Amino acid sequence: MKVRWGVLALTGAVLAGCGSGSGAGSEGSSLPGYAREPGVPRVKSAADFPELPLDRYEFSGREEKRLREAKNRLQRECMRSFGFEDFPLEPDTWIRGTRMANSFTSTLVYVSPYGTLDLDRARRWGYGSDPGRTESMTAELLPKGREVTDREDPVLNGTEAGEGGRSVVHGRRVPAGGCSAEATRRTMATVGDETRLWAYVPERTEQIDTAVAKDERVRRAFADWSRCVEDKGFKRYASPARAFRDEAWRRGREDGSTHRTKRELGTAVADVECNRDLNVAGVWWAVADEKQRDDLRRNKSRYEAVRTDQNRVRAEVRKVLG
């Protein structure tokens, strides 16, 4: 699970090795039968998740960071070739538009299909964000370098020079799309199908997740979870994700934080407690694992083509970063 990490992408799911197939002792025997069948891991926190089959066909967080570093180096190299010797390695291009806000918001509002598992956070912040963690996350996302100047911008982004074609600087024509696009082209130079590289696995994952949500085992787990939350005195939701996305928690706020009302805190706690008690996340994982394996068997050549292109990108990144 790379980008289906859980609330706010701040749980930072550290995926552990495969868990046991069924619960042990009195705690395991108290679970519904479907939640302790062979192959269903006991999941109480993000660290309890085994790896899913499709995880092997996605770049890791570390690899994505290295790819950004490689692009930044190539971009700076290109900018220096046009005379901008002091161009920063991580230029500030986000403050000028809405890219930073959009990226940050999309990161904040995501919730995994099975809901949330952090009980301490639910007790303190409900479905909202921890301001301290949000601040540190913002600092990490923000570029470290200075803002791009008006002279640099056309070379960085390839602003067209009217009908005369691309801009010419120091007697050289700026690459199509600017140095930013040129850096991307160089890291993707050996990739067979760039669209497939970035889109195939996420698209298959989305379709599989839809099928998982419709599976009778998951629907039964969500139904039991829904009754459990209601029995604790709170609103009935169709699924944990629906509870997280209740507009009541974010009404009037744009930064991902909430008012943290008593009702929100109570719902969030009940949500996590019922999820843990019924092993909802474990059931979801087991069904997702089954359907992903089946999809891999049926589309093996396409997945292997993605892996081949990933290895080509890794090789280019190694060249750039040494």
N, C-alpha and C positions, 0 to 999 in steps of 0.2 A: 504494500500500500504506500505509494509514493506521495501522491497529492491528495489522496483520500485520507488525510491524517487525523481528522477529528477537529474539534472546535478551534477556530482562530489560527489554525496551523501552528499553535503554540504548544500543543501536547508533544510535538517533536517526536513522534512515535519511534522508539528504539525497538526495532523488530527483533524479537528473541528467537531462539530455536523452537522447534515444534513442541507444543504442549502435549500433555497426556490426552488420550482419547476420551476419558470420562472422569468425572469428579470422584474423589476418594473420600472415604469416611462418611460421617453423618451429613456433612455439608453437601457432598456429591449426591447422596441418596435423596436429599430434599428437593433436588432439581426436577423439573418435569422430565418425563422419559425421553422426549425428543431432544432435550438439551444435554443429555449425557450419553448419547449414543456413541459408538465407536467412531473416531474421526472428528468429534466435536471437542475442540480445546476449551478448557475452563478459562474464561477471559474476565478479569476484573480491572485491568489497566491496559494502557497501550503497550506496555512492555510484554504482555502475555500473548500478543499476536504472533503466530508463526508467519513466515514469509508466504505470500501468495504467488502462484505460478507466473503471473504476468509481471511481477516485480522484476524479474530477470530480463525483461525486455524494455526497461525504462532506465534512463540515466539516474544515477544516485544524486543526492544533494551535493556531494563533494564534486562529482563529475560536472554538474551544471555550473558550479562555482568556477572550476578550472576552465570550462568553455568560455565563460564570461571574461575571465582573466586573459585568455588567449585572444579573444576578440578585441579587448581593450588594448593589448600590446600592438596588434596589427593595425588598429585604428590610429593609435598614436604614431606609429611608424609612418603610416600614410600621411598624416597631418604634418609631420616633420619634413617629409619630402616636398611639401608645398611651402616650406619656410616658417611654419609655426613651431619653432623649436621648444617653446615652453608649454606646449599643449599637454594638459594633465592626463594621467593614466585613467582616471575615473572622472570624466567631465560631468558637470552638473547640467543635464539636459532636461530634467524632470520638472524643475521649478517653473519653467516657462509655460508649460501647458498643464493638462489634467492627467498626464500619464501616471504621475506618482499617486495622485488621489485614487484613480481608478484601480491601479494595481494593489494599493494598500487595502482599499475597501473590499475588493474581491477576495483578498487573503483573509480578511477578518470575518466575513460572513459565511464562510464555508463550514459545513458540518458533515461528518461522515454519515453513510446510510444507516448505521446502527446507533447513532446518537453519541452521547458523551459518557465518559467514564471517570472523570476527575471529581471525586466527591468533595475534597477540600475546596477546590475552586468553585464548585456549585454552591457550597455553603457561604462562601465569601462574596462571589461575584454573580451568582445566578447564571444567566445566559449571556452576561456582558463580558467585557474584557477587563483584565487587570491593568489599571493605568500604568503601573510600573513596567509590566511586560510590554505593553503597547509602546511606551516611550523607548525602551531599549530596542524593540523591533523596528521602530521608525528610524532610529539612529543607524541600525544595521543596513536598512534598505536604502537610505539616502546616499547619493554619491559622495565620495570623499574629496573630489577635486573642485576647482572653481567653476563658475558659470561660463559657458561658451560665449565668446564675444560675437559681435555682429559681423566682423570680418571673417571669423572662423566658421560661422554657421553655414554659409553656402558651400564651403569645401567639405564640411563634416556631413551635411545632409544632401548635397548635390542639387541645390536650388538651380533651376533652369534659368538661363540668361535670355529671356524673351524667345524670339523665333530663331535666334542664332545658334541654338543648341546649348550644350553644357558650358558652364563657366570655364574660363581659361585663367589660370593663376601661374605666374612666373613662367609663361610660355607653355604650360602643360594643361591639357584638358582634364577637368575634374572627373573622376570615374562616375559612371551612372549610379545615382543614389548617394554619391559622396563617399568619403572614406569609411563611414559607418557601414554602408552596404558592401563596400569592397572588402572590409574585414570579415563580414559574414560569408561572402563568396569564397574567400580563401580557406576558411575553416570547413566549408561544405564542398570544397572543390572535387573531392573524390566520391562523394555520395551519389548513389545511383538514382534515388528518388527522394528528394527532400520532403515533399508533401507526405509521402508514406512514412518517412522517418519520424516526423513529429505528430502526425494525425492518426496513423493506423491503430496503435495500441490504445490511446485515449478513446477513440471512437468505439473500438471493440469493448473496452472496459465499461463504457457508458451503456452499451447495449446489454452487456452481461449483467450489470448492476440492476437494470430494469427487469431482466428475467429473474434475478435473485429475489427482488422485492415481490414478485408475483408467485414465487414458489410457496407451496402449501406450508412447508416447515417454517419459513420466515413469517408468513402471514399469521400462522398460529402463535409464534413467539411474540410478534407485535401485538396481537389481540390480547394475549395474557399480560403483556407489559401495560397495555392501555387500561385494562381493568385494574391492574395493580396501582397505577397512578391515581385512578379515579377512587379506588378504595381508600387511598390516603387523604382524600378530600379535595382533589384538584380536578381540573378540566380533563375531559377525555380527548385524547389525540389519537390519530390513526397510526402514528409511528413516532419514534424519538426525533427524527428529523423535523417532523411537523411541529413538535413541541418547541424545538429550538428556533424555528422560523416564525413563531407567533409574533405578529406585528406589534402586539401589546408591549413586548419587551423593548422595542426600539422606536416607538412612536415619539417623534420630536427630536430624535438624535441622529446625527450623521457620522459620528466617529466610531461606531461599533460598540460604544459603552451604553449602559442602560440606567434606568432610575433605580433598579434593584429593589423593587417593592417586596413586601412580605410575601405576596402571592407568587412573584417570580422566583424568589429564593426557595420557597417551599416546593414549587413545581420542579425546579431544577434538581433539588435534593431527592425528591421522590423519583424523578426520572432516572438518576444514576443508581439509586438503591434498587429499584425494580429491574433495571438493566442487569445489574450485578447478580441479584438474587435469582433471576430467571436465566442467566447466561445468554441473554439476547445476542450480544456481540459474538459469542462463540458459535451460536447457531448460524448467524449471518456469515461468519468466516467460513464455516464448513460448507455451506451451500455455494458460496462464491468460489471456494477452492475447487469444488466438484465441477462447476460450470466452466471455470477458466481452463481446467485440464481438458475438458471435452472440446472447448473451442481451439485449444492448442493442437489437439489431434486433427481436427478438421481443417485447420488453416496453417499447418506446420510450415509450408514453404514461404508464406507471407511473413510469418513471425521471424523465420530465419533470415529473410531478406532484410528485415528491420535490424536484426542483430548485426548482420554484416555491415550495414551502413553505420551503425553505432560504433563498431570497431574502427571503421575508417575515420570517423570524427575523432575518436580517441587518439588514433595515430597522428592526426594533424595537430591536435592539441599538444601531444608530447613533443612534436617538432618545435612548436612555437615556444613552449614553456621549458623545453630542455629536460 
